[in-house]
Amino acid sequence: MKMDSQKQVEPVGEPVLDRSRVPHHVAIIMDGNGRWAQSRHLPRVAGHQQGMQTVKRVTMAASDLGIKALTLYAFSTENWKRPSTEVKFLMQLPIRFFNTFVPDLVAHNVRVMVMGDITKLPAGTQKAVQGALDATKNCTGMVLNFALNYGGRDEIVRATQAVAKRVAAGELTPDAISEELISREMMTAPLGKFADPEVIIRTSGEERLSNFMLWQAAYSEFVFVDEHWPDFDGDSLKRALATFQSRHRRFGGLKNK
């Protein structure tokens, strides 16, 4: 039997994945760093440190699979409520991450993007983030999009305020407000046609969105995995995407017979 030359399937022994149907935009809620550390009788920050290495592995795996955008929920607007020592450590992670990983990102043609209010971050963290944005701005491959000091409700409020200002200025009438117009005010707007993730993966067995991409997730598939984020790797990503590929996305309609 002649095989379809455009349909590539992973070799036997690896998660079965149709490479011709890899989603364009994958978003991940990276959960379980603290639990991973506590299960090993380590301080919670050790889990965050290991989680940073996972980001590197998964980024390369996603890029190799041909994913167009990978959004990672790195720090939420609610994470400021954590103990100050943990928050301080988390604010240092982008500095360590970008200082060591930017050359690899450039080598793999990966462009860094950030969504969230980074003006609230410490000066050193802001500098590291801006440095990564500048260093990778000419890359044309996968977009590595960090949700940093990000909250879905905050994003919707900001978008609503932007639209309201245009109405108040007489640029728009209320009747002109549409889904497309609001989407253009969302922080994912620079991703263009890839703004909405086809699949959202959450690690560590939790099954909730936690204020993540509330607007964009309207028709996303959710894949929840038990692995803590530090244990997640390229094969884990492929298994999650294979689960996604097994779904029938109907967008409110009926499956074609």
N, C-alpha and C positions, 0 to 999 in steps of 0.2 A: 504493500500500500504506500502510495506517495504521500509524504508528509508536507504540510503547508510550510513553505520556506519562511514565512513571516511569524510563525508561531513557535517560539522557543520555550522549552520546558526544562526546568532544572534537572540535573543528573540524578540518577537513582541514589537514594541515601540522604538527599537534601530535601527540604520542604518543597512540595510540588507547586511551582509558580509559573503561570503563563506570562512570559516576559512581554508579550504584546499587549497585555491588559494591566500593566502596572499603573496604579493611580498617579495622576499628575501632582497632587498635593496631599501630603501625609502630615498630620499633626499628632503630636505625642504629649500626653500629660505624664511627665516623668515623676512617678511616685514610688516611695518605698526606700529612699536612701537611709532614713533614720532607722526604720525597722530592720533593714539589712545589717546595719552596724550593731544595733542592739542584740540581734540574734547571734552575733559573734562576740558579744561582750566588749564592743568597741564604742567610743564616743560617737554621737550622731554625726559630727563633722567628718569622721572617717568615711561615712557613707556618702556624704556630699563629694568628698575628694574622689572616691571610686566612681561615683556617678559622672564626674567630669570626664573620666577616661571612657566611660560608656558613650558619652556624647561624641567623642572622637570616632569610636568604632562604628557607631550607627550612622554618623554623617557620611563616612566613606562608603559604607554599605549602600546607603540610599543613593548616593551619587552614582555608584557603579550600576545600580538597577535602572538608572535613567529617570528617577523621580525628578520633577521640575522644581518643587518647593517642599522643604521640610521645616515645619514650624514646631518649635520646642518650647513648652511652658516652663520657663526657667525661674521666674520669681513673680508672684502675684501681688496685687495691691493689698491682699490680706496677710501676706507673709511677714509684713512688718510687725505683726503681733507676736511673733516668735521671740524667744529669749534674745537679748541684745548681743550676747556672745555669738550665737548662731547666725544672727543677721549679719554681724560684722564679718564672719567667716564667708558667708554667702556673697557678700559684696566684694570680697577679694578673689573669688573664683573666676569671674570674667577676666580679671587682670592676668591671672596665671594661665587661664585657658588660651586667651588670644596671644599672649606673649610666646607661647610654645606651639600653637597650632596654626597661626595665620600663614606661615610659609607652606604648610601642607594644603591649606585651603586654596591658596593661589596656584599651587602646582596642580591641583585637581579642578581648577577653573570654577571654584565655588564662591559665590558672592554672599556676603553677610548682610542681613537686613535685621532691623530691630523694630518692634512695635511695643508701645507702652510709653509712659512718661519717664524718660531717662533723666530729666532735669532734677528729679528728686534723689538721684543716686549720688553717692560720694564722688568728689572731683576725680579721684584716681580711677574709679570705675568708669565714669563718663569718658575719661581720656582713653582708656583701653578700648572701649566700645567704638569711639570715634576713629581710633587708629585702625581698627579692623574694618570699619566701613570704608575708610579711605584706601586701605591697602587692597581691598577686593573689589572696588567699584567698577573696574574694567573687566571683571570676570563675567563670562557669558553662560556658564553652566548652571548647575542647581543653585537655588537660593536657599541659604540656611537662615531661617527667620527665627530670631529669639523673641519670645514674649517676655519682656523684662520690665518689672513694675507695671504689669498689665492686668486689667480686669475687664471682663466682657461688658458688665454694666457701665463701667466708667467709659468704655469705648462708645457705647450707644449714646450715653449722655453727651459726650463731646461731639459726636456726629449730629445729634439733634440740635445742639447749640449752634453748630456751624450752619445748618439749614435754616434755623430760626433767624439768625443774623441776616441771611440773604433775603428772607421774607421781609424782615423789618426794613431792610435797605431798598425794598421795592424791586429786587432782582428776580424774585419768584412770587408766584401766587400760591396759596395753600394747595390748590387743586393740581399744581404742577409737581408736587412732591410725590415721588414714586419709589419703588424698591430700588430701582437702578440708581436713582439720585442719592439715596441714603447709602447704598453700597459704595458709591464713589467717595463718600466721606469717612468710610471705615479705614482702620489702620492697615488693612490688607489690600487696599486699593492699588498700591504699586505692583501687586502681583498680577494685575489685569485679569485675564480669563481664568487664571488659576487661584483666584482669591479665596474661593470656598474649598475647604478640604473634602475630598471624597471619603476619607476615612480618618477617624480620630481613635488613637490607641491610648489606653490607660493601663499602666503597669500596677503591680502590687495588689491586685484583687479588688480594688475599689471600683464602684460603678456609679460615678456621678461626674458632672462636667466641672464643678468647682469654679464657676464664673469664667469659663474659658470659651472664647469664640462663640458667644451665644447667638449672634446674628448669622455668622457664617455656617454654623452647624445645622441649619434648618433641615438639610437633606443628607447630612453626613452619615455614613455607617459607623457604628461604634464597635470596637473590638477591645474587650477587657481581658487582660492576661494576669495570671497569678504571680509571675516572676517580679521580684523587686527590680527597680531600674538598674542597679549596679550589675545584675545578672543578665540583663538584656543584651543581645548581640545581633550580628547580622542574620544568623539563622532564626532568631526570635522574630526579627522584622519580617523575614520571608514567610514565617508561619502565620503571622498576623495578616499579612497581605494575601496569603492563600485563603484565609478565612474570609477576608473581604471579597475576594474573587468568587467565592461560593455563594454570595448573596445575589438576590435579584432586585435591582434598584428600579422602582416603579415611579418614584416622584409623584405619588398620589394617584397615579393611573393604574391600569391593569397590565399584567404581564402579557406580552404578545404570544399567541399560540403558535 
